Structure formats: C-alpha cells, structure tokens
C-alpha cells in the first residue's frame, strides 16, 4: 500500500502547470481523524490544515464550508426548495391540501435527530485562537495574523457533525438502504482565486475546491466496509486486503472498531461511503488503473454490477485515449448516491434499475474524473464546462463501446436545447448556478447546451481539430482551475481560427443559430440562391447541392469573424469556398453554375451538427 505514496511527487510536479502567465492557485494539506458512531450517526473529528497562500494578496480572513448545515429547517437550501417553481423531486414530498396536491420540502420536516449539522470548536491559527462565526453553511474566520503572499499557516480545529437523513447526495439510509454516504462532510476551506473568495452558501448545486493532499483516518464499527477517495494504507492492520482476484477480509475478533487510513494525493475533495452489506470487487485494467466496485449484496442486481466491470474498463481506456491518461492508480464505483455524483477518485451512484441505466450513470460520473476532478473548473460559475464536457465524453464513450453505433450520439442534447429555446426560459450560461429561475433550464444549459459547445466547436473547426483541442486542453490545464477563456484559446492555438465571438454568443447570451434558404431563382443557365440569417449568432455554412443526375457538390461560406477557412468536411465532394458572410448583412447570395431544373435539393448543414433552432427552412427540394 505504501507504494502509493510515490504518487505525491509526480502529481505535485503537475500542479500549477497552467500556461497562463502569472497563474497561481492555493494549496491545502489536510490531516483528519474521525470517529463515527453508527448508532447515533454522529461523528467527532480533529483537523489539521496547512494552507499555502500562493496568491499575490495578503489574506485577513478565510472561509470554510459547513455543508451539513444545509439539511436543517429554514436553511438556504430549504428556503430555495420552498420558493422555486420546479423543486428537485428527490428533495420534496407530495401531500394533499384540500383538493390540491402540493410539494413540501423534505428538509422542513426533518426532526432534530434527522437533520445534518457540522460545528467547529477550538479553532486556532498557528496555535492562537481566532474569532469565527457560523453563517448557515459558511464559517467566517478572522485571522489572528494576516497571511502574507507565498507563506503558509496551520489551522487546527475540533469538529462534530451529524449525518442527515439523505435528502440530496450526502446522508444516511438512502432509499436503497446504503447506510452512510459521506460527501461534503468535513469543514472544507473555500476557494480563493483571481476573483476572490468563492464562499457561496450550499443550496444543492455545484462545488469548487482547493487542490491539496488528504490524510484521513476513519474509526468506525468493525462490521462496516468502506470505500471512497484515496488509497487504503493499513489493509494488513485491519484485515482488509485487495488481491488481484478480489478482496480478502480477516477482521480481528476482539476489536469493536477499526480505523481505516486513506491518503488521497492532489485532489480537491475527499468522500467516503460505508455499509455492512457491501460486496467489494476489484477489477484490474490493462492501463494499470485498479477499479473498485462496492455495491449491496442483493441477488436481483448483483449480475448487473458484475457486467458493469468490464464495460467500465472499456470506457476508462476510451477516455484515456480521447482526453488524456487518468492520473491516479485507482477509481471506485460505489452504490451510495441519489442518482449519481462525481467525487475525487470515485463516484456515488444508485445501484438498482436497468443495466443500461447503471452503465450510463457510471460513464457520466467517471467522465467527471477528467472534466472536474483533473480540470477543476468553478462549477458554480461555469457549470457547462464540467457537466457539458462530461456529457460529451459520456456520449462519445458509450457510442464507441455500443454494439451498433449511431451517427449522432448527442441527439438528446440537441433535443433538450431546442426545447429550452422554445420554452422562452433560457438564461445565459454565464449565469451563476444558484441564480436560475428554475431547475430544468439550469440542467439543460449545463448538460445539453454545455455538450453542444463542443459539437459546435467541431462544426466550426472540424472533427480532427476538436479532438486535438480536447487533448491539448487536458495536457495544458490538468490539476489547475481552467476558465472558459482557456478552452477557447486552446481551440484557437490548435486550429488558427478566431473564436472569441463564439464563446461570447454561446455562453454569455441567449442568441440562437438560425439560417434559412430564402429563395432559389433561375437566371439563364445558372441558379441564384439567397440565404438569410434569422438568429443572432453568426456561423460559417456548409451547403450541399444534389443534382438530378445523382452528382453533388458542396459550398462553404466562411464566417468573416473567424478569419479562417475550415478543411473540407466532404473530401469525396468538390467544394467551392465562397466569399465570407459578414454578420451585418442579413442575407447572402451565391450562384450555382447549373440551371434550376437540374437541381434536386439544396441543404444547409447536411450533417446537422450545427445547432440551428429551425431546420425546417434549411432545405430546398425540387
């Protein structure tokens, strides 16, 4: 087990390799010892946190997240559930009030022994007590001594918490019976970056964390099996060993509790789950990464979890080849969530249901290991960068391992985005995740429209350039906090195209793409085609003309904002590159050197990759 300690060196060297001049990011080293009482679901812990200020700023205050406090009546999360038009169905119950059915917050109904809480005591900075105040899910701390740039300080504290009945993500005794899903369970230092402190209250949305190393010891009843972030260091001592063929367990009979010791190097979170009835399978992959699967011992879905294991290994291989090599030696798929949620080196997911559902959620959450747990974007501000890019990789990977591939694995994202546009409820993607009027528009813009950011990039610069962009983006920004500007500049470096306009229109506005064929007119022995731009977002256009004799040719209209011409996406077809179309002109005309009677059809974007919101006017048929 101690061989994993060697990972500190290469992963540490990779940190802060962000190519942006002057880039910096903070660093944390956590040491925690926790005792869990499985009868009361309360736990006590000690934390020593070494915080390194790599910023150019002198810090006089710091902030910690106390996520468990969200699961209390009248918390911001509870208030949001009561006020939002379409609350998360997992977090409400339906009750009859007279003749009407209404949705009530499950948090509001929690009893004192069911709520979550996290309290910090004895908080000191370098041995000196500090003033602090708990405001809902945030601990505000006034430093005893300002933290100068390029220096470190050590915080020590005691904390005690109660695991809530599972409402969302973390908690106890979820609907599938998993006893402990310990996500966002400890006092977690908030991120300080170029935009200042990111200390948002927790209302069930996204996260942002500080890169660092975790050393965690968890003492719990000996009958529980644990899995999660990090490498187990003391398997021999507690009688729990990973073998090539599986797991061997020889629990010492005299002991009532066991202390599990994990180390997780260079991550921005630490999560674990525990249950008495877990089956723990180990699956070795050709790449050297060990996959761990922890799931309940229930006959009706054991086979699904067995079948999942080779498929997960296949997906890991595809993700490695498509984006870049997964940098840790371990990844765990754990039954323990209310749906699925990504965490450092692991995921907590639902375990029941169909095999396709189990495979789909595993593909998505594991893809987050690249887009969020190596490329650690600020999810609250740029949710589309982790959820959308993850959705793209999930769809791509599942299509690659499918028995029968489909032409467009992202069709559901196109349909979702189109429904959002038609609803009139779209908000710009740059909207903070907590500020959406409703849940559904948030989900569609994060997952579906976020996915389409990459498909539109593919349309703009071509498939080969897109794939090169994804790999370079990963290589240049891994173990840092990339921003929208970084994916845009990477695509520009790879392709040579100007793309700032695209990033602006797609992510900072609700502008749409809508082009149409306005007129097709005969002129002597030629044909004049008039196109119109109806939506505000400018795009280059691929147009294919099919003739009555079965032949075809393509026309390409550059977008002048790009100052660039895409490679021919139809290599078996003669292509004419026309003059560029400037955005200021609402229409564009070009001439086909054949008479109108010889033309069978004209189509804008025959591949249908472009996210045109009205494809009905994209075709002319004789």
C-alpha positions as CSV (number, residue, x, y, z in Angstrom):
1,X,0.0,0.0,0.0
2,X,2.8,2.4,0.8
3,X,3.9,2.4,-2.8
4,X,1.1,4.9,-3.5
5,X,3.0,7.5,-1.5
6,X,5.2,7.8,-4.6
7,X,2.3,9.5,-6.3
8,X,2.9,12.7,-4.3
9,X,6.0,13.5,-6.4
10,X,4.7,13.3,-10.0
11,X,1.3,14.7,-9.1
12,X,2.8,17.6,-7.2
13,X,5.0,18.4,-10.2
14,X,2.0,18.6,-12.4
15,X,0.2,21.1,-10.2
16,X,0.1,24.7,-11.4
17,X,1.4,23.8,-14.9
18,X,-1.3,26.2,-16.2
19,X,0.3,28.1,-19.1
20,X,-1.3,31.4,-18.4
21,X,1.4,34.0,-17.4
22,X,1.1,34.8,-13.7
23,X,-1.3,32.0,-12.9
24,X,-1.5,30.9,-9.3
25,X,-3.6,28.7,-7.2
26,X,-3.9,28.0,-3.5
27,X,-2.8,24.7,-1.8
28,X,-4.1,22.8,1.2
29,X,-2.8,19.8,3.2
30,X,-5.5,18.1,5.3
31,X,-4.9,15.7,8.2
32,X,-8.1,14.4,9.8
33,X,-9.0,11.8,12.4
34,X,-12.7,11.0,12.7
35,X,-14.8,8.7,15.0
36,X,-18.2,7.7,13.6
37,X,-20.9,6.5,16.0
38,X,-23.1,4.3,13.8
39,X,-25.9,4.2,16.4
40,X,-26.5,8.0,16.5
41,X,-25.0,8.8,13.1
42,X,-22.9,11.5,14.8
43,X,-19.2,11.9,14.4
44,X,-16.3,13.8,16.0
45,X,-13.1,14.7,14.4
46,X,-9.9,16.7,14.6
47,X,-8.4,18.5,11.6
48,X,-5.0,20.0,11.0
49,X,-4.9,22.1,7.8
50,X,-1.8,23.6,6.3
51,X,-2.9,26.4,4.0
52,X,-0.4,27.9,1.5
53,X,-1.2,31.3,0.1
54,X,0.2,31.3,-3.4
55,X,-1.7,34.5,-4.4
56,X,-0.2,38.0,-4.6
57,X,-2.7,39.1,-1.9
58,X,-2.5,39.4,1.9
59,X,-5.4,37.5,3.4
60,X,-7.0,38.7,6.6
61,X,-10.0,36.3,6.6
62,X,-10.7,32.8,5.4
63,X,-13.9,30.8,5.0
64,X,-14.9,27.2,5.5
65,X,-17.8,25.3,4.0
66,X,-20.1,23.5,6.5
67,X,-22.2,21.7,4.0
68,X,-24.2,19.6,6.5
69,X,-25.9,22.7,7.9
70,X,-27.9,22.9,4.7
71,X,-30.0,20.0,5.9
72,X,-31.9,21.9,8.6
73,X,-35.3,23.5,8.5
74,X,-35.1,27.2,7.4
75,X,-31.7,26.8,5.8
76,X,-31.0,28.4,2.4
77,X,-31.4,25.1,0.8
78,X,-34.8,24.6,2.5
79,X,-35.8,28.2,1.5
80,X,-34.9,27.5,-2.1
81,X,-37.0,24.3,-2.2
82,X,-40.0,26.3,-1.0
83,X,-39.6,29.2,-3.4
84,X,-38.5,27.6,-6.7
85,X,-41.2,26.7,-9.2
86,X,-39.9,23.2,-10.0
87,X,-38.1,21.8,-6.9
88,X,-35.9,18.7,-7.2
89,X,-38.3,15.8,-6.9
90,X,-35.9,13.9,-4.7
91,X,-36.0,16.7,-2.1
92,X,-39.7,17.2,-1.8
93,X,-42.8,15.1,-0.8
94,X,-46.2,15.4,-2.4
95,X,-49.1,16.0,0.0
96,X,-52.8,16.7,-0.4
97,X,-54.1,20.1,0.8
98,X,-57.8,20.0,0.2
99,X,-58.3,19.0,-3.4
100,X,-54.8,20.1,-4.5
101,X,-51.5,18.2,-4.4
102,X,-48.6,20.3,-3.3
103,X,-44.9,19.7,-2.9
104,X,-43.4,20.2,0.5
105,X,-39.7,20.4,1.4
106,X,-38.3,17.2,3.0
107,X,-35.8,19.3,4.8
108,X,-38.5,21.3,6.6
109,X,-39.9,18.0,8.0
110,X,-36.6,16.8,9.5
111,X,-36.6,16.0,13.2
112,X,-33.6,17.0,15.4
113,X,-32.1,13.5,15.2
114,X,-32.5,13.5,11.4
115,X,-31.0,16.9,10.5
116,X,-27.5,17.4,9.4
117,X,-25.1,19.7,11.3
118,X,-21.4,20.5,11.4
119,X,-19.9,22.5,14.3
120,X,-16.3,23.7,14.6
121,X,-14.7,24.3,18.0
122,X,-11.3,25.1,19.4
123,X,-10.3,26.8,16.1
124,X,-6.7,28.1,16.1
125,X,-4.3,29.6,13.6
126,X,-0.7,28.6,14.4
127,X,-1.8,27.9,18.0
128,X,-3.6,31.1,18.5
129,X,-7.4,31.2,18.9
130,X,-9.3,33.0,16.2
131,X,-12.6,34.8,16.1
132,X,-15.1,33.0,13.9
133,X,-18.8,33.0,13.2
134,X,-21.1,30.4,11.6
135,X,-23.5,31.8,9.0
136,X,-25.6,28.9,7.7
137,X,-23.2,26.7,5.7
138,X,-20.2,29.1,5.9
139,X,-17.8,29.6,8.7
140,X,-16.3,33.1,8.6
141,X,-12.9,33.3,10.2
142,X,-10.9,36.4,11.2
143,X,-7.2,35.5,11.1
144,X,-5.1,36.1,14.2
145,X,-2.3,37.1,11.9
146,X,-2.6,38.2,8.3
147,X,-1.4,35.5,5.8
148,X,1.2,37.1,3.5
149,X,1.7,36.1,-0.1
150,X,3.8,33.0,-0.6
151,X,3.6,31.9,3.0
152,X,1.7,29.1,4.9
153,X,-0.3,28.9,8.1
154,X,-1.7,26.0,10.1
155,X,-5.3,25.7,11.3
156,X,-6.3,23.2,13.9
157,X,-9.8,22.5,15.0
158,X,-12.2,20.1,16.5
159,X,-15.5,19.4,14.8
160,X,-18.6,17.3,15.4
161,X,-21.3,16.5,12.9
162,X,-24.5,14.6,12.4
163,X,-25.2,12.8,9.2
164,X,-28.6,13.8,7.9
165,X,-31.2,11.5,6.5
166,X,-30.3,11.5,2.9
167,X,-32.1,14.4,1.1
168,X,-29.5,15.2,-1.6
169,X,-26.2,13.5,-2.4
170,X,-24.8,13.0,1.2
171,X,-26.6,11.4,4.1
172,X,-27.7,8.2,5.8
173,X,-30.1,5.4,4.9
174,X,-30.9,6.4,1.4
175,X,-33.9,4.8,-0.4
176,X,-31.7,1.9,-1.5
177,X,-30.6,1.3,2.1
178,X,-27.0,2.4,2.0
179,X,-26.1,3.4,5.5
180,X,-23.5,6.1,5.1
181,X,-22.9,8.4,2.0
182,X,-20.3,10.8,3.4
183,X,-20.0,13.5,0.8
184,X,-19.1,17.1,1.7
185,X,-19.0,16.0,5.3
186,X,-15.9,17.9,6.8
187,X,-15.0,21.6,7.3
188,X,-13.7,22.4,3.9
189,X,-11.7,25.5,3.1
190,X,-13.3,27.7,0.5
191,X,-11.5,28.5,-2.7
192,X,-9.7,31.8,-3.1
193,X,-8.8,32.6,-6.7
194,X,-8.3,35.5,-9.0
195,X,-11.9,36.5,-8.5
196,X,-11.6,36.5,-4.7
197,X,-13.3,34.2,-2.2
198,X,-15.7,31.6,-3.6
199,X,-17.8,31.1,-0.4
200,X,-21.3,30.6,-1.7
201,X,-23.9,29.0,0.7
202,X,-24.9,25.5,-0.2
203,X,-28.3,25.1,-1.8
204,X,-27.7,21.7,-3.5
205,X,-25.9,22.9,-6.7
206,X,-22.3,22.9,-7.6
207,X,-18.9,22.9,-5.8
208,X,-15.4,24.5,-6.1
209,X,-12.4,23.3,-4.1
210,X,-8.8,23.9,-3.3
211,X,-6.1,21.4,-4.6
212,X,-4.3,19.6,-1.9
213,X,-3.3,16.3,-0.2
214,X,-5.6,14.5,2.2
215,X,-4.5,12.1,5.0
216,X,-7.7,10.8,6.7
217,X,-8.2,8.2,9.4
218,X,-11.8,7.0,10.0
219,X,-12.7,4.9,13.0
220,X,-16.0,3.0,12.7
221,X,-17.7,-0.2,13.8
222,X,-15.7,-3.1,12.6
223,X,-18.5,-4.6,10.6
224,X,-18.6,-1.8,8.1
225,X,-16.8,-1.8,4.7
226,X,-15.5,1.5,3.4
227,X,-14.7,2.9,0.0
228,X,-14.1,6.3,-1.5
229,X,-11.3,8.8,-2.2
230,X,-7.7,7.8,-1.6
231,X,-5.6,4.7,-1.2
232,X,-6.0,2.5,1.8
233,X,-2.7,2.5,3.8
234,X,-3.3,-0.1,6.5
235,X,-5.1,-3.0,4.9
236,X,-2.9,-5.5,6.7
237,X,-3.6,-4.0,10.1
238,X,-7.4,-4.0,9.8
239,X,-7.5,-7.3,7.9
240,X,-8.8,-5.9,4.7
241,X,-6.6,-6.6,1.6
242,X,-7.0,-6.0,-2.1
243,X,-5.9,-9.0,-4.2
244,X,-5.8,-9.5,-8.0
245,X,-8.7,-11.9,-7.7
246,X,-10.7,-9.8,-5.2
247,X,-10.8,-8.7,-1.6
248,X,-9.9,-10.8,1.5
249,X,-11.3,-9.9,4.9
250,X,-10.0,-11.2,8.2
251,X,-11.4,-8.8,10.8
252,X,-9.8,-9.1,14.3
253,X,-12.4,-10.7,16.5
254,X,-11.6,-8.8,19.7
255,X,-11.9,-5.4,18.3
256,X,-15.1,-3.4,18.2
257,X,-13.9,-0.8,15.8
258,X,-11.4,-0.4,13.1
259,X,-9.5,2.6,11.9
260,X,-9.3,3.0,8.1
261,X,-6.4,5.1,6.9
262,X,-6.6,6.7,3.5
263,X,-4.3,9.0,1.6
264,X,-5.5,11.0,-1.4
265,X,-2.8,13.0,-3.2
266,X,-3.5,16.1,-5.2
267,X,-7.3,16.2,-5.1
268,X,-9.8,18.9,-4.2
269,X,-12.2,16.8,-2.2
270,X,-12.4,13.7,0.0
271,X,-15.5,11.4,0.0
272,X,-16.3,8.0,1.5
273,X,-19.2,5.6,1.9
274,X,-19.8,2.7,4.3
275,X,-22.2,-0.2,4.6
276,X,-22.3,-3.5,6.4
277,X,-23.6,-5.4,3.3
278,X,-21.2,-4.2,0.6
279,X,-19.7,-6.6,-1.9
280,X,-16.3,-5.3,-2.9
281,X,-15.0,-6.4,-6.3
282,X,-11.6,-5.4,-7.7
283,X,-11.0,-5.2,-11.4
284,X,-7.6,-4.7,-12.9
285,X,-7.4,-2.8,-16.2
286,X,-4.8,-3.0,-18.9
287,X,-3.8,0.6,-18.3
288,X,-2.8,-0.2,-14.7
289,X,-5.7,1.6,-13.0
290,X,-7.4,-0.6,-10.4
291,X,-11.2,-0.3,-10.5
292,X,-13.1,-0.9,-7.3
293,X,-16.9,-1.7,-7.2
294,X,-18.8,-1.6,-3.9
295,X,-22.5,-2.5,-4.0
296,X,-25.1,-4.1,-1.9
297,X,-25.4,-7.9,-1.6
298,X,-28.8,-8.2,-3.2
299,X,-29.4,-11.0,-5.7
300,X,-31.6,-9.1,-8.0
301,X,-28.9,-6.7,-9.2
302,X,-25.5,-8.4,-8.5
303,X,-25.3,-9.6,-12.1
304,X,-25.7,-6.0,-13.4
305,X,-22.7,-4.9,-11.2
306,X,-20.6,-7.8,-12.4
307,X,-21.4,-7.0,-16.1
308,X,-20.6,-3.3,-15.4
309,X,-17.0,-4.0,-14.6
310,X,-15.5,-4.9,-18.0
311,X,-17.6,-2.1,-19.6
312,X,-16.2,0.4,-17.1
313,X,-12.7,-0.7,-18.0
314,X,-13.5,-0.2,-21.7
315,X,-14.8,3.3,-21.0
316,X,-11.7,4.1,-19.0
317,X,-9.5,3.1,-21.9
318,X,-11.5,5.2,-24.4
319,X,-11.5,8.2,-22.0
320,X,-7.7,7.9,-21.6
321,X,-7.2,7.8,-25.4
322,X,-9.7,10.7,-26.1
323,X,-8.7,13.2,-23.4
324,X,-5.6,12.0,-21.6
325,X,-4.4,9.5,-19.1
326,X,-6.3,9.2,-15.8
327,X,-3.6,10.2,-13.3
328,X,-4.5,8.1,-10.3
329,X,-3.9,4.4,-9.8
330,X,-7.5,3.8,-8.5
331,X,-11.1,4.6,-9.3
332,X,-14.1,3.4,-7.3
333,X,-17.7,3.0,-8.4
334,X,-19.8,2.9,-5.2
335,X,-23.5,2.4,-4.6
336,X,-24.4,5.3,-2.3
337,X,-25.9,8.2,-4.1
338,X,-29.4,9.5,-5.0
339,X,-28.7,9.4,-8.7
340,X,-25.1,9.9,-9.4
341,X,-22.4,12.4,-8.2
342,X,-18.8,12.7,-9.0
343,X,-16.1,12.9,-6.3
344,X,-12.3,12.6,-6.1
345,X,-11.2,9.2,-7.4
346,X,-14.8,7.8,-7.0
347,X,-18.5,8.2,-7.6
348,X,-21.5,7.6,-5.5
349,X,-24.4,6.2,-7.6
350,X,-27.7,4.4,-7.4
351,X,-27.3,0.7,-7.7
352,X,-30.7,-0.6,-8.8
353,X,-32.5,-0.3,-12.0
354,X,-31.6,-1.5,-15.5
355,X,-28.1,-2.3,-16.7
356,X,-28.2,0.4,-19.3
357,X,-29.1,3.0,-16.6
358,X,-26.3,1.7,-14.4
359,X,-23.8,1.9,-17.3
360,X,-24.9,5.3,-18.3
361,X,-24.6,6.9,-14.9
362,X,-21.2,5.2,-14.4
363,X,-20.0,6.5,-17.8
364,X,-21.1,10.1,-16.9
365,X,-19.7,10.2,-13.4
366,X,-16.4,8.6,-14.3
367,X,-16.0,11.1,-17.2
368,X,-16.1,13.8,-14.5
369,X,-12.7,12.4,-13.4
370,X,-11.3,14.4,-16.4
371,X,-13.8,17.3,-16.5
372,X,-13.9,18.5,-12.9
373,X,-11.5,16.3,-10.9
374,X,-8.5,17.0,-13.1
375,X,-9.7,20.0,-15.0
376,X,-11.2,21.7,-11.9
377,X,-13.4,24.5,-13.3
378,X,-15.5,26.6,-11.0
379,X,-18.8,24.7,-11.4
380,X,-20.9,27.4,-9.8
381,X,-19.9,30.0,-12.4
382,X,-19.2,27.6,-15.4
383,X,-21.3,24.5,-14.8
384,X,-21.4,23.9,-18.6
385,X,-17.7,23.3,-18.6
386,X,-17.8,20.3,-16.4
387,X,-21.4,18.9,-16.9
388,X,-21.4,19.7,-20.6
389,X,-18.0,18.4,-21.5
390,X,-18.7,15.3,-19.3
391,X,-21.9,14.7,-21.2
392,X,-20.0,14.9,-24.5
393,X,-17.4,12.4,-23.3
394,X,-20.1,10.1,-21.8
395,X,-22.0,10.0,-25.1
396,X,-18.8,9.6,-27.1
397,X,-17.6,6.7,-25.0
398,X,-20.9,4.9,-24.8
399,X,-21.2,5.1,-28.6
400,X,-17.7,3.7,-29.0
401,X,-18.5,0.6,-27.0
402,X,-22.0,0.1,-28.3
403,X,-22.8,-2.9,-30.5
404,X,-24.3,-0.6,-33.1
405,X,-23.0,3.0,-33.3
406,X,-25.3,5.9,-34.1
407,X,-24.4,8.8,-36.4
408,X,-25.1,11.4,-33.7
409,X,-24.6,10.2,-30.1
410,X,-25.6,13.7,-28.9
411,X,-29.1,13.8,-30.3
412,X,-30.7,14.0,-26.9
413,X,-28.7,17.1,-26.1
414,X,-29.9,18.8,-29.3
415,X,-33.5,18.0,-28.5
416,X,-33.1,19.3,-24.9
417,X,-31.5,22.5,-26.1
418,X,-34.2,23.1,-28.7
419,X,-37.0,22.5,-26.1
420,X,-35.3,25.1,-23.8
421,X,-35.2,27.7,-26.6
422,X,-38.8,27.1,-27.4
423,X,-39.8,27.4,-23.8
424,X,-38.6,31.0,-23.6
425,X,-37.0,30.3,-20.2
426,X,-33.3,30.1,-21.3
427,X,-30.8,32.2,-19.3
428,X,-27.2,32.8,-20.4
429,X,-24.7,30.0,-19.5
430,X,-22.6,32.5,-17.6
431,X,-25.5,32.7,-15.0
432,X,-24.3,31.5,-11.6
433,X,-25.7,28.0,-10.9
434,X,-27.7,29.2,-7.9
435,X,-29.4,32.1,-9.8
436,X,-31.5,30.2,-12.3
437,X,-35.2,30.8,-12.1
438,X,-36.0,27.1,-12.4
439,X,-34.2,23.8,-12.2
440,X,-35.0,22.5,-15.7
441,X,-33.4,25.4,-17.6
442,X,-30.3,25.1,-15.4
443,X,-30.0,21.4,-16.2
444,X,-30.4,21.8,-19.9
445,X,-27.9,24.7,-20.2
446,X,-25.4,22.8,-18.1
447,X,-25.7,19.4,-19.6
448,X,-27.2,19.7,-23.1
449,X,-26.1,23.2,-24.2
450,X,-22.8,22.6,-22.5
451,X,-22.3,19.5,-24.5
452,X,-23.3,21.4,-27.7
453,X,-20.5,23.8,-27.0
454,X,-18.1,21.1,-28.1
455,X,-20.3,19.9,-31.0
456,X,-20.5,23.4,-32.3
457,X,-16.7,23.7,-32.0
458,X,-16.5,20.6,-34.0
459,X,-18.7,22.2,-36.7
460,X,-16.6,25.3,-36.7
461,X,-13.0,23.9,-36.8
462,X,-13.6,20.2,-37.8
463,X,-13.5,16.9,-36.0
464,X,-9.7,16.4,-36.1
465,X,-9.1,19.9,-34.6
466,X,-11.7,19.3,-31.9
467,X,-10.1,16.1,-30.8
468,X,-6.7,17.8,-30.8
469,X,-8.2,20.7,-28.8
470,X,-9.5,18.3,-26.1
471,X,-6.2,16.6,-25.6
472,X,-4.2,19.8,-25.5
473,X,-6.7,21.4,-23.1
474,X,-6.2,18.5,-20.7
475,X,-2.5,18.4,-21.1
476,X,-2.1,22.2,-20.6
477,X,-4.5,22.7,-17.7
478,X,-4.7,19.5,-15.7
479,X,-4.5,20.0,-11.9
480,X,-5.5,23.6,-12.2
481,X,-8.7,25.7,-12.4
482,X,-9.3,26.4,-16.2
483,X,-11.8,29.0,-17.3
484,X,-13.9,29.4,-20.5
485,X,-11.2,31.6,-21.9
486,X,-8.8,28.6,-21.7
487,X,-10.8,26.2,-23.8
488,X,-11.4,29.0,-26.3
489,X,-7.7,29.9,-26.6
490,X,-6.7,26.2,-26.8
491,X,-9.0,25.7,-29.8
492,X,-7.6,28.8,-31.4
493,X,-4.0,27.6,-30.9
494,X,-4.9,24.2,-32.4
495,X,-6.9,25.5,-35.4
496,X,-5.7,29.0,-36.1
497,X,-9.3,30.3,-36.1
498,X,-10.6,33.3,-34.2
499,X,-13.3,32.1,-31.7
500,X,-13.9,34.8,-29.1
501,X,-17.1,35.7,-30.8
502,X,-18.4,32.1,-30.5
503,X,-17.5,31.9,-26.8
504,X,-19.4,35.2,-26.2
505,X,-22.5,34.4,-28.2
506,X,-22.9,30.8,-27.0
507,X,-22.1,31.3,-23.3
508,X,-22.9,34.9,-22.4
509,X,-26.1,35.5,-24.4
510,X,-29.2,33.6,-25.3
511,X,-28.6,34.3,-29.0
512,X,-29.5,31.4,-31.3
513,X,-28.4,30.0,-34.6
514,X,-31.0,30.1,-37.3
515,X,-30.2,30.2,-41.1
516,X,-32.6,29.5,-43.9
517,X,-32.9,29.2,-47.7
518,X,-35.0,32.3,-48.7
519,X,-35.1,32.0,-52.5
520,X,-33.9,29.7,-55.3
521,X,-34.2,31.5,-58.6
522,X,-33.3,30.6,-62.2
523,X,-31.1,33.0,-64.0
524,X,-30.4,32.0,-67.6
525,X,-28.4,28.8,-67.4
526,X,-27.5,29.3,-63.7
527,X,-29.3,29.4,-60.3
528,X,-29.1,32.1,-57.7
529,X,-29.6,31.1,-54.1
530,X,-30.5,33.6,-51.4
531,X,-29.8,32.7,-47.8
532,X,-31.0,34.6,-44.7
533,X,-29.6,34.8,-41.2
534,X,-32.6,34.8,-38.8
535,X,-30.9,34.1,-35.5
536,X,-28.3,36.5,-33.9
537,X,-25.4,34.0,-33.7
538,X,-23.2,34.0,-36.8
539,X,-21.8,30.8,-38.2
540,X,-20.0,29.5,-41.3
541,X,-22.1,27.4,-43.5
542,X,-21.6,24.1,-45.2
543,X,-24.1,23.7,-48.1
544,X,-24.5,20.6,-50.3
545,X,-26.3,20.6,-53.6
546,X,-27.5,17.4,-55.1
547,X,-28.3,17.2,-58.8
548,X,-30.9,15.2,-60.7
549,X,-28.1,13.1,-62.3
550,X,-27.0,11.8,-58.8
551,X,-23.9,14.0,-58.6
552,X,-23.3,16.5,-55.8
553,X,-21.1,19.4,-54.8
554,X,-20.6,21.5,-51.7
555,X,-20.2,25.2,-51.0
556,X,-18.6,26.7,-47.9
557,X,-19.4,30.2,-46.7
558,X,-16.8,31.4,-44.2
559,X,-17.8,33.4,-41.2
560,X,-15.6,36.5,-41.5
561,X,-15.3,36.8,-37.7
562,X,-13.2,33.6,-37.8
563,X,-10.7,34.9,-40.3
564,X,-10.2,31.3,-41.2
565,X,-11.4,28.5,-43.5
566,X,-12.3,25.0,-42.4
567,X,-10.9,21.9,-44.1
568,X,-13.4,20.3,-46.4
569,X,-15.6,18.0,-44.3
570,X,-16.8,16.2,-47.5
571,X,-13.5,15.0,-49.1
572,X,-15.3,13.0,-51.7
573,X,-17.2,16.0,-53.0
574,X,-15.9,19.0,-55.0
575,X,-16.1,22.1,-52.8
576,X,-16.3,25.8,-53.7
577,X,-15.2,28.3,-51.0
578,X,-17.2,31.4,-51.4
579,X,-16.7,35.0,-50.2
580,X,-17.2,35.3,-46.4
581,X,-20.5,36.4,-44.9
582,X,-20.2,39.3,-42.6
583,X,-22.7,39.3,-39.7
584,X,-24.0,42.8,-40.5
585,X,-25.7,41.5,-43.7
586,X,-29.0,39.7,-43.1
587,X,-28.9,37.9,-46.5
588,X,-26.2,36.3,-48.7
589,X,-26.4,35.3,-52.4
590,X,-24.4,32.9,-54.4
591,X,-24.6,31.3,-57.8
592,X,-24.7,27.7,-58.8
593,X,-23.4,27.2,-62.4
594,X,-26.2,24.9,-63.4
595,X,-29.8,25.6,-64.3
596,X,-32.5,25.2,-61.7
597,X,-34.2,22.3,-63.3
598,X,-31.1,20.2,-62.8
599,X,-31.1,20.7,-59.1
600,X,-32.7,18.1,-56.9
601,X,-32.0,19.6,-53.5
602,X,-30.0,22.2,-51.6
603,X,-29.3,21.7,-47.9
604,X,-27.6,23.8,-45.2
605,X,-25.5,21.7,-42.9
606,X,-26.4,18.2,-44.2
607,X,-24.5,16.6,-41.2
608,X,-26.9,18.5,-38.9
609,X,-24.1,19.2,-36.4
610,X,-24.9,22.9,-36.4
611,X,-27.4,23.7,-33.6
612,X,-29.9,25.5,-35.9
613,X,-33.0,26.1,-33.9
614,X,-35.3,25.7,-37.0
615,X,-34.2,23.2,-39.5
616,X,-37.4,23.4,-41.5
617,X,-36.0,26.2,-43.6
618,X,-32.6,24.6,-44.2
619,X,-33.7,22.6,-47.2
620,X,-34.8,23.3,-50.8
621,X,-36.3,20.3,-52.7
622,X,-37.5,20.4,-56.3
